[in-house]
Amino acid sequence: MDEVNLYWTILVALISAGWIVTTFIRDRISQSLALSSALTSRLMEYDRLNLENPDIQKYISQHSAKAEEYFRSEQVLDEDLFYKAKTLVYNQLNLFDEILSMSSKPSNSWAFLRPAELVEKADWEEYIREKLRHPFYRSILLHEKHIYGASLREFWVSNQSLIESKPADPFIW
């Protein structure tokens, strides 16, 4: 009789372990979907701000050929659009930081505890590099990078020469 109880105990333990693993995987996938959904919502919010404020896009486009120092000069402090544009740039840099941190590859053996990576990381990185070509973005990253997370700071350092090698396209804003 003890053998039968042992077999049933082992069987129940195996089924329970399988259920725990299945639940864990489902939760990781759900968490990944929730994070992706949150990013999509933030992107939609950014697009909405651009649609509602074409003057900001115009300002950013018109100033794409300026040097980074222009955005740190006294003359911009009198421009109302400068502050609106800076708010939009901060918002987008925060979004980039979030995207990069969520899509970074885990580096330790406990990586399975993190949610799955975002897909299309290479496409995101190319998009971010293109946006960071604008001198306004570069000005903030050169002087205020400490307010962003390690993912964006590391991305900036590792891509800075590539980003600065081409001028900003005034038509992508």
PEDAPE-V246912 format. One line per field, one symbol per residue. phi: phi as a letter, one per 20 degrees, with the letter a starting at -180 (. if undefined). psi: psi as a letter, one per 30 degrees, with the letter a starting at -180 (. if undefined). A space follows every 10 residues. Layout:
phi: ???
psi: ???
//
This chain:
phi: .fffffffff ffffffffff ffffffffff ffffffffff ffffffffff ffcfffffff ffdfefegfg fdeffffeef fgfffffffg gfffffffff ffdfffdcfe fffeffffem gfffffffgf ffffffffgf ffdcffedff ffffffffdg fffffcffef eee
psi: eeeeeeeeee eeeeeeeeee eeeeeeeeee eeeeeeeeee eeeeeeeeee efifeeeeee efgffllefe ggleffffje feeeeeeeee eeeeeeeeee efgkkkglfg fffllllklh eeeeeeeeee effkfeeeee fefgffflle eeeeeeefge eeeffklkjf gg.
//
